[in-house]
């Protein structure tokens, strides 16, 4: 909890035993559920703003205090945060960038923000939103603030370890994944026999796995890393049972993820499924070692 108090909780003389309200701006997927539980386990009160176009409605059962807001209504989001007297916020869950090109209403605040960006890549948009919130008096906390125990560890996580051919593909894929991460259009690649089969873009990891699997026809390797310029406040890469299920459907042979920089949700369940199918899962360091 050191980082949380550093960011401002307790600045008015409160003790660390007092409950503080912490906001969660929730997109899709399982991550918001874990963030809400983590905030509560740390002794604080989670207040959830669920993005209407993305959030799983089941999250309402986890959060006693939850309301819905639209992705495109930035001014309304800030108004709601102020209404709940929130000074700290965690961004959790996926938000499809393609929504910006869909038929959703974008308010004047968000339109001005987007029009002022020289590039509309993920980091630029999310960074601008975080800066906008900061100007409104709201501190966005690192996503791992309440979830450090969910970061993927280094090592062989499955029963089966990669063989020599797969190890070579992991090292090759790591170089490729870091290169596209630096360009900020993806964080994952699927490779086989030192050839790139699929590169992640706006469609996301699962579709990248499916495309790479079709081309690889069995035995391909997924390498998923953080961007070199990764901002810990948003877009921390995540895998879990759904990722493993997608990899098995695509007949991949290895999932290699960057240790300490990626959330591995529901790890035991995911690894049981991997072990049943002989899928190797490893946490690698920046040099590709595990």
Backbone bond lengths (Angstrom), bond angles and torsions (degrees), N, CA, C in turn:
res aa  C-N    CA-C-N  psi(-1)  N-CA   C-N-CA  omega(-1)  CA-C   N-CA-C  phi
1 X - - - 1.453 - - 1.515 112.64 -
2 X 1.327 118.65 -0.86 1.457 120.79 -175.59 1.521 111.67 -57.92
3 X 1.332 116.20 -43.50 1.459 118.96 -176.98 1.521 110.78 -64.32
4 X 1.336 117.68 -37.03 1.449 121.02 -177.89 1.521 110.59 -63.63
5 X 1.312 117.78 -44.44 1.456 119.81 179.35 1.524 110.97 -71.22
6 X 1.311 117.00 -31.16 1.455 120.30 174.49 1.524 110.34 -60.79
7 X 1.334 116.20 -36.60 1.453 120.39 -177.47 1.521 112.63 -78.08
8 X 1.311 118.12 -3.68 1.452 116.91 171.44 1.504 117.16 134.92
9 X 1.311 122.49 -15.47 1.451 120.80 177.81 1.518 108.63 -66.19
10 X 1.304 114.82 134.60 1.453 119.57 -178.93 1.509 113.70 88.30
11 X 1.337 119.61 6.13 1.454 121.11 -176.92 1.518 112.80 -68.93
12 X 1.337 116.64 -22.25 1.461 118.29 -178.72 1.521 111.17 -94.87
13 X 1.340 116.83 15.47 1.450 120.31 175.78 1.503 114.50 96.77
14 X 1.357 117.22 6.86 1.459 118.80 178.14 1.521 110.01 -66.48
15 X 1.299 116.16 155.32 1.454 120.01 173.35 1.506 108.95 -85.03
16 X 1.321 117.26 160.33 1.454 121.21 -179.67 1.527 111.90 -69.74
17 X 1.329 117.36 -11.19 1.451 119.32 -179.96 1.525 112.35 -84.76
18 X 1.330 116.94 -12.89 1.459 120.23 -179.07 1.525 110.17 -78.65
19 X 1.331 115.19 143.26 1.457 120.00 179.45 1.522 109.93 -76.48
20 X 1.314 115.54 133.57 1.456 122.49 173.09 1.526 107.77 -112.76
21 X 1.306 116.19 149.41 1.456 120.33 173.77 1.529 108.64 -85.27
22 X 1.320 116.03 132.93 1.460 122.45 177.75 1.521 107.61 -126.08
23 X 1.317 116.15 125.43 1.451 120.54 -179.05 1.524 112.44 -80.50
24 X 1.327 115.95 150.59 1.464 123.06 173.94 1.519 107.32 -129.28
25 X 1.319 117.34 116.16 1.457 121.57 172.95 1.522 106.19 -92.69
26 X 1.327 116.34 107.05 1.464 122.20 -163.88 1.519 112.36 -104.72
27 X 1.339 114.93 124.06 1.452 122.46 171.11 1.514 110.06 -98.66
28 X 1.334 116.62 -150.43 1.462 120.57 -175.82 1.520 111.60 -87.53
29 X 1.331 115.42 172.27 1.456 121.09 177.15 1.518 113.38 90.88
30 X 1.327 114.80 -174.48 1.459 121.60 -175.38 1.524 114.18 -88.93
31 X 1.325 117.46 -18.13 1.468 119.77 -174.65 1.529 113.20 -56.00
32 X 1.341 120.21 -43.51 1.470 118.29 179.30 1.523 113.95 -56.49
33 X 1.343 117.69 -34.15 1.459 120.63 178.52 1.535 110.35 -61.60
34 X 1.336 115.88 -44.14 1.462 120.01 -178.67 1.524 111.43 -69.72
35 X 1.325 117.59 -34.93 1.459 120.46 177.74 1.521 110.24 -65.07
36 X 1.331 116.69 -45.71 1.469 120.26 179.03 1.531 110.45 -59.08
37 X 1.334 116.35 -44.41 1.475 119.77 179.48 1.521 110.82 -65.59
38 X 1.336 116.62 -39.37 1.460 120.18 -179.67 1.514 112.24 -65.41
39 X 1.324 117.38 -40.73 1.469 120.88 177.62 1.521 110.08 -62.53
40 X 1.327 115.63 -44.63 1.467 119.46 179.93 1.529 111.27 -65.28
41 X 1.341 117.47 -40.94 1.467 120.90 179.65 1.519 111.50 -64.07
42 X 1.344 116.77 -28.01 1.468 120.34 178.97 1.522 112.05 -82.12
43 X 1.330 117.12 0.78 1.455 120.49 175.87 1.506 114.46 91.69
44 X 1.330 116.91 16.14 1.458 120.47 -179.48 1.527 110.81 -114.16
45 X 1.317 115.95 168.97 1.457 121.71 -177.07 1.530 110.17 -103.40
46 X 1.337 118.35 114.14 1.463 119.91 177.38 1.519 111.52 -78.33
47 X 1.329 115.27 135.05 1.464 122.07 173.79 1.527 106.47 -121.91
48 X 1.331 116.89 118.23 1.459 121.35 -169.86 1.516 111.49 -104.28
49 X 1.332 115.33 129.64 1.452 122.61 166.17 1.529 105.77 -107.02
50 X 1.308 116.76 107.85 1.453 121.05 -178.02 1.521 110.68 -90.78
51 X 1.327 116.36 127.86 1.462 120.72 178.68 1.529 108.69 -72.94
52 X 1.314 116.38 115.81 1.462 122.91 -170.77 1.520 112.55 -52.16
53 X 1.335 116.53 -41.08 1.458 120.71 -175.22 1.523 113.51 -77.09
54 X 1.333 118.08 -9.46 1.461 120.64 -171.11 1.525 115.38 -128.96
55 X 1.306 118.04 -39.57 1.472 121.34 -165.92 1.531 111.54 -66.87
56 X 1.319 115.12 145.53 1.462 122.19 173.29 1.530 108.10 -75.00
57 X 1.337 118.86 120.32 1.474 120.25 -178.85 1.524 113.43 -56.94
58 X 1.345 116.91 -23.46 1.464 120.09 179.74 1.517 112.19 -64.06
59 X 1.334 117.54 -16.36 1.468 120.17 179.48 1.520 111.03 -62.76
60 X 1.322 116.78 -26.18 1.465 120.04 -179.80 1.522 111.74 -59.80
61 X 1.337 117.42 -29.24 1.460 120.73 178.66 1.522 111.93 -72.15
62 X 1.341 117.25 -22.46 1.467 122.21 179.18 1.521 111.56 -86.47
63 X 1.334 116.11 -27.96 1.456 120.60 -173.82 1.521 109.82 -115.05
64 X 1.318 116.43 120.23 1.462 119.90 179.60 1.520 110.96 -71.68
65 X 1.322 116.57 -19.67 1.460 121.72 -178.06 1.530 108.19 -124.79
66 X 1.345 116.97 101.06 1.461 120.53 -176.58 1.515 110.14 -146.40
67 X 1.329 116.12 137.89 1.460 121.39 172.56 1.524 108.77 -136.72
68 X 1.322 116.30 166.27 1.460 121.51 -176.26 1.527 110.16 -107.72
69 X 1.327 115.24 141.49 1.458 122.20 175.55 1.531 107.66 -138.80
70 X 1.311 117.06 154.77 1.453 120.83 179.71 1.524 110.84 -85.77
71 X 1.331 116.50 146.65 1.462 122.01 178.14 1.523 111.47 -53.75
72 X 1.315 116.45 -39.31 1.455 120.14 -172.92 1.508 115.57 -85.61
73 X 1.334 118.15 -0.92 1.473 120.86 -174.09 1.529 110.13 -103.57
74 X 1.327 115.70 72.31 1.462 120.55 -175.07 1.521 111.82 -63.15
75 X 1.320 117.10 -41.23 1.462 119.92 178.48 1.513 112.38 -62.55
76 X 1.331 116.49 -38.82 1.460 121.01 178.49 1.530 110.94 -67.20
77 X 1.328 116.48 -37.25 1.468 120.05 177.75 1.523 110.27 -61.04
78 X 1.326 116.67 -46.85 1.472 120.23 179.56 1.526 110.24 -64.15
79 X 1.326 116.98 -41.31 1.469 120.05 178.26 1.531 110.61 -58.60
80 X 1.339 117.09 -43.23 1.464 120.76 179.90 1.524 111.46 -65.30
81 X 1.342 116.72 -40.63 1.463 120.22 178.42 1.528 110.48 -61.66
82 X 1.328 116.47 -43.03 1.468 119.86 178.04 1.527 111.02 -67.29
83 X 1.332 116.88 -38.46 1.463 120.47 179.59 1.521 111.29 -58.95
84 X 1.330 115.87 -36.81 1.467 120.40 179.62 1.528 112.22 -88.47
85 X 1.323 116.71 5.64 1.474 121.86 179.58 1.530 111.64 56.28
86 X 1.329 115.42 45.58 1.464 121.14 -178.88 1.521 110.02 -95.52
87 X 1.323 115.18 131.94 1.467 120.47 176.73 1.512 111.90 -111.80
88 X 1.332 117.24 -13.35 1.463 122.28 -177.68 1.518 109.32 -130.61
89 X 1.336 115.47 141.38 1.454 121.17 -172.82 1.517 109.88 -142.67
90 X 1.333 116.06 142.50 1.460 122.37 172.33 1.525 107.59 -116.05
91 X 1.330 116.99 129.78 1.456 122.05 173.63 1.529 107.83 -89.86
92 X 1.324 117.71 124.69 1.468 119.91 -174.74 1.518 110.29 -142.32
93 X 1.329 115.85 135.23 1.446 120.97 176.66 1.516 112.83 99.40
94 X 1.308 114.77 165.86 1.461 120.92 -176.19 1.525 111.22 -83.85
95 X 1.321 114.84 145.08 1.461 122.48 170.35 1.515 106.71 -130.83
96 X 1.308 116.64 118.43 1.461 120.23 -177.12 1.528 110.82 -69.62
97 X 1.314 115.37 122.33 1.462 119.81 176.94 1.520 110.88 -60.60
98 X 1.321 116.59 -28.02 1.463 120.15 -178.48 1.528 112.07 -63.82
99 X 1.344 117.51 -17.60 1.456 119.77 177.11 1.525 111.56 -61.12
100 X 1.338 115.61 -30.75 1.464 119.33 -179.86 1.520 111.51 -65.03
101 X 1.334 116.09 -21.33 1.457 120.36 -179.82 1.529 111.27 -103.04
102 X 1.316 116.07 2.30 1.463 120.96 -179.64 1.528 109.41 -94.16
103 X 1.303 114.89 -178.87 1.464 120.85 -175.96 1.529 110.30 -89.18
104 X 1.340 116.06 65.06 1.458 120.27 173.64 1.525 107.98 -115.99
105 X 1.314 115.40 152.18 1.454 120.30 -178.60 1.524 110.22 -79.73
106 X 1.320 116.04 127.18 1.460 121.99 176.98 1.522 108.12 -111.28
107 X 1.324 117.19 124.82 1.456 119.43 -177.03 1.530 111.77 -74.37
108 X 1.310 115.70 173.41 1.463 120.90 -174.57 1.524 111.59 -63.32
109 X 1.335 116.97 -37.48 1.464 120.16 179.73 1.527 110.96 -62.01
110 X 1.342 116.57 -45.94 1.456 120.05 -178.85 1.534 110.60 -69.92
111 X 1.340 116.67 -37.66 1.463 119.81 179.07 1.522 110.71 -62.99
112 X 1.329 116.42 -42.75 1.467 119.94 178.64 1.518 110.70 -63.05
113 X 1.344 115.60 -41.64 1.464 120.31 179.93 1.532 110.33 -61.32
114 X 1.329 117.16 -47.23 1.462 121.19 -178.52 1.529 111.45 -65.90
115 X 1.330 116.29 -41.31 1.467 119.94 -178.49 1.524 112.11 -65.33
116 X 1.328 116.57 -24.08 1.460 120.51 -178.87 1.515 114.34 -85.87
117 X 1.341 117.18 -1.59 1.460 119.93 -177.85 1.527 110.92 -92.45
118 X 1.334 117.56 130.08 1.465 119.43 176.15 1.522 112.43 -69.73
119 X 1.349 116.32 -27.30 1.463 122.01 176.72 1.516 108.18 -134.86
120 X 1.322 116.18 144.67 1.468 120.24 -178.73 1.535 110.76 -112.20
121 X 1.342 115.93 44.45 1.455 120.29 172.52 1.529 109.40 -80.12
122 X 1.328 116.20 170.16 1.464 120.68 -173.83 1.522 112.77 -56.71
123 X 1.343 116.60 -49.76 1.456 119.86 -176.96 1.515 111.78 -62.04
124 X 1.328 116.91 -39.56 1.457 120.47 -178.82 1.526 110.95 -64.30
125 X 1.340 116.60 -45.30 1.465 119.93 -178.62 1.522 111.05 -66.86
126 X 1.322 116.47 -49.84 1.467 119.57 -177.76 1.524 111.58 -66.54
127 X 1.320 116.97 -38.62 1.465 120.33 177.09 1.512 111.33 -62.13
128 X 1.334 116.82 -40.01 1.459 120.77 179.01 1.534 110.84 -67.03
129 X 1.332 117.05 -37.86 1.466 120.71 177.41 1.528 110.21 -64.81
130 X 1.332 117.36 -43.49 1.462 121.25 178.54 1.530 110.54 -61.60
131 X 1.325 116.89 -42.15 1.469 120.55 178.14 1.532 111.03 -64.46
132 X 1.320 116.15 -39.98 1.467 121.06 177.80 1.536 110.22 -60.85
133 X 1.331 115.70 -44.51 1.461 119.56 178.54 1.521 111.69 -64.25
134 X 1.324 116.80 -38.03 1.469 120.66 178.65 1.527 110.60 -61.95
135 X 1.332 116.08 -41.04 1.472 119.37 178.56 1.526 111.06 -65.36
136 X 1.337 116.01 -23.87 1.465 120.82 177.32 1.528 111.98 -88.34
137 X 1.339 117.04 5.02 1.459 120.97 176.68 1.509 114.99 87.18
138 X 1.332 116.92 18.95 1.470 121.26 -177.59 1.520 109.32 -115.81
139 X 1.318 117.36 122.34 1.456 123.05 180.00 1.524 109.59 -91.64
140 X 1.325 116.58 122.39 1.462 121.32 175.34 1.521 108.62 -87.43
141 X 1.316 116.29 120.35 1.457 122.43 -176.58 1.528 110.88 -85.89
142 X 1.344 117.55 156.46 1.471 119.65 173.47 1.523 110.67 -57.22
143 X 1.324 116.89 142.83 1.472 120.37 -178.02 1.522 111.84 -62.19
144 X 1.325 117.22 -28.09 1.469 120.21 -178.47 1.525 112.66 -84.18
145 X 1.330 117.56 4.43 1.466 121.49 -176.60 1.527 112.21 -50.58
146 X 1.323 116.67 -42.91 1.462 121.51 -177.85 1.528 111.91 -113.08
147 X 1.349 117.29 9.17 1.465 120.36 -170.47 1.525 112.97 -133.27
148 X 1.313 118.97 24.30 1.466 119.73 -175.40 1.525 112.15 -60.35
149 X 1.336 117.39 -27.60 1.468 120.30 -179.73 1.526 112.23 -73.83
150 X 1.337 117.42 -9.81 1.465 120.63 179.99 1.521 112.70 -96.59
151 X 1.324 117.95 -0.58 1.457 119.59 177.48 1.529 109.76 -70.49
152 X 1.316 116.41 139.87 1.470 120.90 -177.76 1.525 110.42 -64.16
153 X 1.334 118.75 131.83 1.465 121.67 177.77 1.529 110.76 -82.51
154 X 1.322 115.66 162.59 1.461 121.12 175.91 1.521 109.59 -80.79
155 X 1.331 117.04 143.06 1.453 121.41 175.58 1.516 112.26 128.86
156 X 1.319 115.32 -179.52 1.463 121.62 174.65 1.527 106.66 -82.19
157 X 1.313 117.05 115.80 1.456 121.67 -174.38 1.523 112.73 -95.18
158 X 1.306 116.89 -22.74 1.460 122.99 178.40 1.531 109.77 -96.38
159 X 1.324 116.24 173.54 1.463 118.96 176.46 1.524 111.27 -68.82
160 X 1.327 116.80 -38.15 1.458 120.22 -178.11 1.516 110.61 -91.59
161 X 1.321 116.71 134.23 1.464 122.48 174.21 1.530 109.59 -94.91
162 X 1.328 118.05 153.13 1.471 119.67 177.22 1.530 111.61 -61.86
163 X 1.331 115.69 147.26 1.464 119.67 175.06 1.532 109.46 -85.80
164 X 1.328 116.59 -176.83 1.471 120.84 -174.04 1.524 111.69 -61.85
165 X 1.332 117.48 -42.17 1.464 120.10 179.73 1.519 110.91 -64.09
166 X 1.324 116.16 -41.75 1.462 120.57 -179.94 1.525 111.42 -68.51
167 X 1.338 117.11 -36.52 1.469 119.63 176.21 1.523 111.13 -60.49
168 X 1.314 117.00 -41.67 1.461 120.57 178.50 1.530 110.60 -63.57
169 X 1.336 115.92 -39.37 1.460 119.37 178.44 1.533 111.69 -67.48
170 X 1.326 116.98 -35.08 1.465 120.09 177.47 1.533 110.17 -61.38
171 X 1.321 117.38 -47.77 1.463 121.08 -179.70 1.526 111.05 -62.96
172 X 1.331 116.11 -43.36 1.456 120.44 178.33 1.535 110.30 -63.98
173 X 1.319 116.73 -46.09 1.460 121.09 -179.77 1.512 112.84 -63.85
174 X 1.325 116.50 -34.66 1.467 120.25 178.42 1.524 110.67 -60.97
175 X 1.320 116.62 -45.32 1.468 120.73 178.45 1.524 110.81 -60.69
176 X 1.335 116.88 -44.22 1.456 121.02 -179.55 1.537 111.54 -66.66
177 X 1.328 116.74 -43.43 1.467 120.41 -178.04 1.524 111.28 -64.62
178 X 1.330 117.20 -40.16 1.463 120.04 177.95 1.530 110.67 -65.08
179 X 1.329 116.34 -35.25 1.467 120.30 -179.63 1.524 110.96 -65.88
180 X 1.350 117.51 -44.95 1.461 118.31 179.91 1.527 110.61 -73.26
181 X 1.341 116.82 -29.99 1.460 119.64 176.28 1.515 111.83 -62.47
182 X 1.325 116.25 -38.65 1.465 120.86 178.71 1.526 111.25 -64.05
183 X 1.337 116.47 -27.74 1.461 121.13 178.30 1.528 111.71 -86.70
184 X 1.344 116.96 -7.96 1.459 124.45 175.26 1.520 113.38 60.29
185 X 1.338 116.51 49.07 1.454 117.59 167.93 1.518 111.62 -129.98
186 X 1.332 118.64 6.48 1.457 121.87 176.56 1.507 110.41 175.59
187 X 1.329 114.68 169.24 1.464 120.52 -178.41 1.524 112.48 -133.81
188 X 1.330 117.04 4.16 1.458 120.67 -174.36 1.523 110.99 -134.16
189 X 1.336 114.76 147.78 1.463 120.81 170.89 1.520 108.45 -137.18
190 X 1.325 115.05 152.14 1.466 121.67 171.10 1.518 106.74 -113.61
191 X 1.340 115.88 125.89 1.468 120.82 -176.73 1.527 109.68 -130.63
192 X 1.336 114.32 159.57 1.460 120.61 173.45 1.527 108.01 -156.47
193 X 1.326 115.45 131.50 1.470 121.70 179.26 1.526 111.39 52.60
194 X 1.364 114.46 44.05 1.471 122.39 176.43 1.530 112.54 62.06
195 X 1.315 116.76 30.30 1.466 122.13 174.43 1.526 108.56 -127.17
196 X 1.327 117.05 137.51 1.461 121.76 177.42 1.527 109.61 -80.31
197 X 1.333 116.16 124.15 1.455 121.37 179.94 1.526 112.44 -99.67
198 X 1.323 116.59 -33.14 1.468 120.20 -178.14 1.521 109.12 -154.44
199 X 1.320 115.17 142.68 1.463 123.20 178.86 1.520 107.91 -123.83
200 X 1.317 116.49 133.10 1.460 120.54 -178.40 1.526 111.46 -71.82
201 X 1.338 114.35 139.06 1.464 120.60 172.57 1.531 107.03 -136.50
202 X 1.323 117.64 -141.14 1.464 120.48 -173.64 1.518 113.20 -67.57
203 X 1.352 118.42 -17.73 1.466 120.37 -176.46 1.521 112.94 -74.06
204 X 1.341 119.53 -17.79 1.455 122.60 176.98 1.521 113.92 94.71
205 X 1.332 114.70 173.47 1.460 121.62 -171.88 1.527 113.08 -65.86
206 X 1.326 117.94 -44.01 1.463 120.11 -174.86 1.528 111.38 -60.97
207 X 1.323 116.46 -43.92 1.462 118.79 179.56 1.525 111.07 -67.93
208 X 1.330 116.74 -32.33 1.468 120.51 175.55 1.527 110.11 -63.84
209 X 1.325 116.47 -43.49 1.467 121.42 177.99 1.529 110.19 -60.44
210 X 1.315 116.55 -45.99 1.473 119.57 -177.90 1.529 110.89 -63.12
211 X 1.325 116.47 -43.30 1.469 119.80 -179.70 1.524 110.97 -64.96
212 X 1.336 115.95 -45.10 1.459 119.73 178.49 1.509 112.68 -64.66
213 X 1.332 116.26 -36.54 1.449 120.44 179.02 1.522 112.33 -65.13
214 X 1.331 116.11 -40.95 1.468 119.43 178.86 1.528 110.71 -62.15
215 X 1.320 116.67 -41.39 1.462 120.36 -178.60 1.524 112.03 -74.82
216 X 1.340 116.58 -34.07 1.455 119.99 -177.08 1.513 114.02 -78.90
217 X 1.339 116.48 -25.44 1.466 122.10 -179.79 1.527 112.28 52.61
218 X 1.325 115.36 44.28 1.463 121.17 177.87 1.509 112.66 99.53
219 X 1.341 115.23 137.23 1.456 120.12 172.60 1.510 116.30 86.28
220 X 1.345 118.34 9.10 1.462 119.96 179.11 1.532 110.69 -79.17
221 X 1.322 115.20 164.59 1.466 122.69 -174.73 1.529 109.21 -122.62
222 X 1.328 116.67 128.61 1.461 121.20 172.21 1.520 109.29 -95.44
223 X 1.322 116.85 130.39 1.464 122.14 172.16 1.518 107.25 -119.53
224 X 1.324 116.53 122.02 1.470 121.99 -176.35 1.526 108.32 -126.66
225 X 1.315 116.66 122.83 1.464 121.37 -172.87 1.528 109.37 -129.92
226 X 1.328 115.68 174.99 1.457 120.97 169.26 1.521 108.41 -88.16
227 X 1.306 116.15 158.06 1.451 120.22 174.91 1.531 109.34 -71.21
228 X 1.322 117.87 148.16 1.468 118.74 176.67 1.528 112.44 -56.91
229 X 1.332 115.84 -31.63 1.463 121.13 -177.95 1.530 112.00 -102.28
230 X 1.333 116.66 23.44 1.460 121.56 -174.53 1.523 112.10 -54.21
231 X 1.326 116.46 128.27 1.458 122.11 174.17 1.526 107.22 -91.11
232 X 1.330 119.07 120.39 1.473 120.53 -175.58 1.515 113.84 -66.43
233 X 1.326 117.98 -8.17 1.468 120.53 -179.21 1.521 113.08 -82.82
234 X 1.331 117.32 -15.32 1.459 118.82 -179.46 1.518 110.91 -154.95
235 X 1.325 114.40 156.04 1.465 122.73 171.82 1.523 114.01 61.15
236 X 1.347 117.78 33.52 1.462 119.33 171.61 1.526 107.22 -67.73
237 X 1.322 118.97 124.70 1.472 120.97 -176.45 1.532 111.79 -60.14
238 X 1.312 115.64 146.71 1.464 121.73 -175.45 1.524 110.33 -136.21
239 X 1.337 115.70 139.06 1.462 121.27 169.26 1.525 108.44 -130.70
240 X 1.316 115.88 166.95 1.452 121.13 179.71 1.512 110.00 -175.00
241 X 1.314 118.09 -161.04 1.470 121.37 -178.43 1.521 113.67 -56.37
242 X 1.327 118.02 -36.16 1.468 120.01 179.89 1.524 111.18 -65.33
243 X 1.339 116.45 -37.75 1.463 120.19 177.84 1.516 110.62 -64.20
244 X 1.334 116.12 -44.59 1.464 120.51 178.81 1.530 110.17 -62.63
245 X 1.330 116.80 -43.97 1.465 120.16 179.92 1.527 110.68 -60.49
246 X 1.317 116.50 -40.94 1.465 120.49 179.10 1.528 110.74 -66.16
247 X 1.344 116.69 -40.38 1.464 120.80 178.25 1.524 111.37 -63.82
248 X 1.330 117.19 -38.83 1.461 120.49 178.50 1.526 111.24 -68.46
249 X 1.315 116.54 -39.92 1.462 120.98 176.76 1.533 110.86 -60.56
250 X 1.338 115.85 -36.63 1.459 121.01 -179.14 1.532 112.53 -86.71
251 X 1.322 117.53 1.27 1.467 125.04 179.08 1.534 111.27 58.28
252 X 1.339 116.43 40.47 1.459 120.12 170.82 1.522 108.67 -73.08
253 X 1.327 115.82 159.30 1.462 118.92 179.25 1.529 112.97 -109.93
254 X 1.352 117.88 -18.03 1.463 121.14 -177.80 1.525 110.55 -144.32
255 X 1.326 115.80 138.73 1.455 123.15 163.83 1.524 106.99 -113.55
256 X 1.322 117.27 119.32 1.463 122.35 177.28 1.520 107.90 -117.34
257 X 1.328 116.63 120.94 1.464 121.40 -176.56 1.522 109.25 -125.12
258 X 1.314 115.96 150.00 1.457 120.53 -177.07 1.526 110.19 -75.18
259 X 1.299 117.09 120.57 1.462 122.48 -176.43 1.522 111.19 -69.92
260 X 1.339 115.51 145.04 1.454 121.65 174.58 1.509 114.77 75.26
261 X 1.341 117.50 -3.16 1.463 120.31 -177.00 1.531 112.01 -130.51
262 X 1.307 115.97 9.56 1.464 120.81 -176.42 1.522 108.83 -143.14
263 X 1.326 116.22 136.86 1.451 120.52 176.09 1.524 109.95 -78.46
264 X 1.336 114.76 136.09 1.459 121.04 174.10 1.525 106.48 -118.38
265 X 1.321 116.09 96.26 1.452 121.70 -174.54 1.522 111.03 -83.17
266 X 1.323 115.70 145.48 1.472 122.39 177.86 1.527 110.00 47.07
267 X 1.330 114.02 52.79 1.463 122.01 -170.55 1.520 112.71 -60.44
268 X 1.336 117.28 -44.34 1.462 119.62 -176.54 1.528 111.20 -62.12
269 X 1.324 116.53 -43.96 1.462 120.47 178.95 1.530 110.66 -62.97
270 X 1.328 116.36 -44.03 1.464 120.39 -179.03 1.526 111.03 -63.45
271 X 1.331 117.11 -41.79 1.466 120.22 -177.41 1.524 111.91 -72.17
272 X 1.316 117.20 -31.33 1.477 118.87 175.43 1.522 110.03 -61.79
273 X 1.324 116.24 -44.02 1.470 120.12 178.93 1.526 110.61 -65.08
274 X 1.331 117.42 -40.43 1.463 121.05 178.69 1.524 111.01 -62.97
275 X 1.332 116.10 -43.44 1.468 120.16 -177.87 1.528 112.08 -66.42
276 X 1.316 116.67 -36.57 1.466 119.35 178.70 1.524 111.30 -61.74
277 X 1.336 116.14 -31.15 1.469 119.93 -176.18 1.524 113.13 -102.35
278 X 1.339 117.86 -1.73 1.457 120.24 -179.70 1.521 114.02 77.12
279 X 1.321 116.93 20.20 1.467 121.50 176.87 1.520 109.21 -78.35
280 X 1.319 117.55 127.33 1.462 121.63 176.49 1.525 109.53 -84.22
281 X 1.338 116.46 132.21 1.466 122.35 177.30 1.522 108.09 -126.15
282 X 1.333 116.67 125.11 1.456 120.44 -177.07 1.526 110.23 -134.03
283 X 1.337 114.81 148.11 1.463 122.08 170.16 1.507 108.26 -102.80
284 X 1.330 117.18 121.17 1.453 121.61 -174.30 1.527 111.20 -110.66
285 X 1.327 115.56 154.56 1.454 119.51 173.66 1.524 109.47 -90.39
286 X 1.341 117.17 -172.63 1.452 120.49 -174.95 1.526 112.91 -68.06
287 X 1.329 116.10 -17.00 1.466 119.82 177.48 1.527 111.58 -95.96
288 X 1.317 117.21 -1.18 1.465 121.35 179.94 1.504 113.98 89.55
289 X 1.327 117.62 5.13 1.475 120.66 -179.89 1.529 110.19 -83.57
290 X 1.330 113.55 149.88 1.447 119.71 175.73 1.504 111.53 -137.84
